[in-house]
């Protein structure tokens, strides 16, 4: 891969993003402190939405057409602690899937930048 590759390409494209998202939700959905945020949620739809979102954030596709982060999380009363816990699960998932440290850090930095839009409690 060249240095001109997008983060999405370096991650391995859609298939790799799907693996990360599956690993991520396998962790998040069994976390007792986070489960209340996902009650009455269609997890299949959530996973597909997350694949599109991460792909978009990583520079792979422009097909993310979901709500803004603030709108999507407005009704959830997300705390800083919950955001950090979710971020920890994402970081662990990226590590588990063998994502290079530099690429993992780049994606985590992009996610960290969303905290002001997501945290609302």
Secondary structure as the mmCIF struct_conf table of DSSP 4:
data_model
#
loop_
_struct_conf.conf_type_id
_struct_conf.id
_struct_conf.beg_label_comp_id
_struct_conf.beg_label_asym_id
_struct_conf.beg_label_seq_id
_struct_conf.end_label_comp_id
_struct_conf.end_label_asym_id
_struct_conf.end_label_seq_id
TURN_TY1_P TURN_TY1_P1 UNK A 3 UNK A 4
BEND BEND1 UNK A 5 UNK A 5
HELX_RH_AL_P HELX_RH_AL_P1 UNK A 7 UNK A 11
TURN_TY1_P TURN_TY1_P2 UNK A 12 UNK A 12
HELX_RH_AL_P HELX_RH_AL_P2 UNK A 13 UNK A 28
TURN_TY1_P TURN_TY1_P3 UNK A 29 UNK A 30
TURN_TY1_P TURN_TY1_P4 UNK A 32 UNK A 34
HELX_RH_3T_P HELX_RH_3T_P1 UNK A 35 UNK A 38
TURN_TY1_P TURN_TY1_P5 UNK A 39 UNK A 40
HELX_RH_AL_P HELX_RH_AL_P3 UNK A 43 UNK A 57
TURN_TY1_P TURN_TY1_P6 UNK A 58 UNK A 59
BEND BEND2 UNK A 60 UNK A 60
BEND BEND3 UNK A 62 UNK A 62
HELX_RH_AL_P HELX_RH_AL_P4 UNK A 69 UNK A 73
HELX_RH_3T_P HELX_RH_3T_P2 UNK A 74 UNK A 76
HELX_RH_AL_P HELX_RH_AL_P5 UNK A 80 UNK A 96
TURN_TY1_P TURN_TY1_P7 UNK A 97 UNK A 98
HELX_RH_AL_P HELX_RH_AL_P6 UNK A 101 UNK A 112
TURN_TY1_P TURN_TY1_P8 UNK A 113 UNK A 114
HELX_RH_AL_P HELX_RH_AL_P7 UNK A 115 UNK A 118
#
